[in-house]
């Protein structure tokens, strides 16, 4: 598991929940698309699961391109 890119953002309604029960964007630097490709290649991954929320079309497309 590695930190990916936040391309779809975090839903505004998630800000109304306590920190222990919500999504908190990481302060870590987001990897470039090329870095994601290299990570997939180096890991020997044979399958990439795309489990992103509805509305994440841009992120889904980017990860599909990385996998190809």
C-alpha positions as a Python dict, from the first residue, in 0.01 Angstrom:
ca = {
    (1, 'X'): (0, 0, 0),
    (2, 'X'): (135, 340, -99),
    (3, 'X'): (3, 692, -93),
    (4, 'X'): (-146, 782, -428),
    (5, 'X'): (-271, 1106, -577),
    (6, 'X'): (-567, 1305, -454),
    (7, 'X'): (-731, 1387, -785),
    (8, 'X'): (-1096, 1391, -682),
    (9, 'X'): (-1053, 1571, -349),
    (10, 'X'): (-1234, 1493, -25),
    (11, 'X'): (-1610, 1543, 6),
    (12, 'X'): (-1708, 1857, 199),
    (13, 'X'): (-1947, 1665, 426),
    (14, 'X'): (-1651, 1465, 561),
    (15, 'X'): (-1529, 1782, 735),
    (16, 'X'): (-1824, 1755, 976),
    (17, 'X'): (-1694, 1431, 1131),
    (18, 'X'): (-1438, 1386, 1410),
    (19, 'X'): (-1082, 1322, 1283),
    (20, 'X'): (-1096, 961, 1402),
    (21, 'X'): (-1398, 893, 1177),
    (22, 'X'): (-1318, 1075, 854),
    (23, 'X'): (-1069, 1096, 569),
    (24, 'X'): (-767, 1315, 628),
    (25, 'X'): (-557, 1409, 326),
    (26, 'X'): (-191, 1320, 376),
    (27, 'X'): (78, 1584, 402),
    (28, 'X'): (310, 1356, 202),
    (29, 'X'): (420, 1464, -144),
    (30, 'X'): (199, 1308, -409),
    (31, 'X'): (379, 1082, -656),
    (32, 'X'): (390, 1175, -1022),
    (33, 'X'): (219, 952, -1276),
    (34, 'X'): (563, 825, -1384),
    (35, 'X'): (651, 739, -1022),
    (36, 'X'): (328, 539, -993),
    (37, 'X'): (416, 349, -1312),
    (38, 'X'): (763, 271, -1173),
    (39, 'X'): (615, 155, -842),
    (40, 'X'): (380, -82, -1024),
    (41, 'X'): (661, -217, -1241),
    (42, 'X'): (901, -265, -950),
    (43, 'X'): (639, -437, -737),
    (44, 'X'): (572, -701, -1000),
    (45, 'X'): (199, -627, -974),
    (46, 'X'): (-13, -834, -1209),
    (47, 'X'): (-346, -680, -1107),
    (48, 'X'): (-447, -326, -1012),
    (49, 'X'): (-777, -292, -826),
    (50, 'X'): (-951, 35, -900),
    (51, 'X'): (-1165, 88, -590),
    (52, 'X'): (-1238, 459, -604),
    (53, 'X'): (-1555, 646, -509),
    (54, 'X'): (-1821, 751, -759),
    (55, 'X'): (-1716, 1069, -936),
    (56, 'X'): (-1347, 981, -944),
    (57, 'X'): (-1337, 959, -1323),
    (58, 'X'): (-1010, 1153, -1353),
    (59, 'X'): (-835, 939, -1090),
    (60, 'X'): (-972, 614, -1235),
    (61, 'X'): (-845, 709, -1581),
    (62, 'X'): (-501, 807, -1449),
    (63, 'X'): (-455, 477, -1261),
    (64, 'X'): (-578, 278, -1563),
    (65, 'X'): (-320, 456, -1778),
    (66, 'X'): (-49, 377, -1521),
    (67, 'X'): (-143, 9, -1523),
    (68, 'X'): (-128, -12, -1902),
}
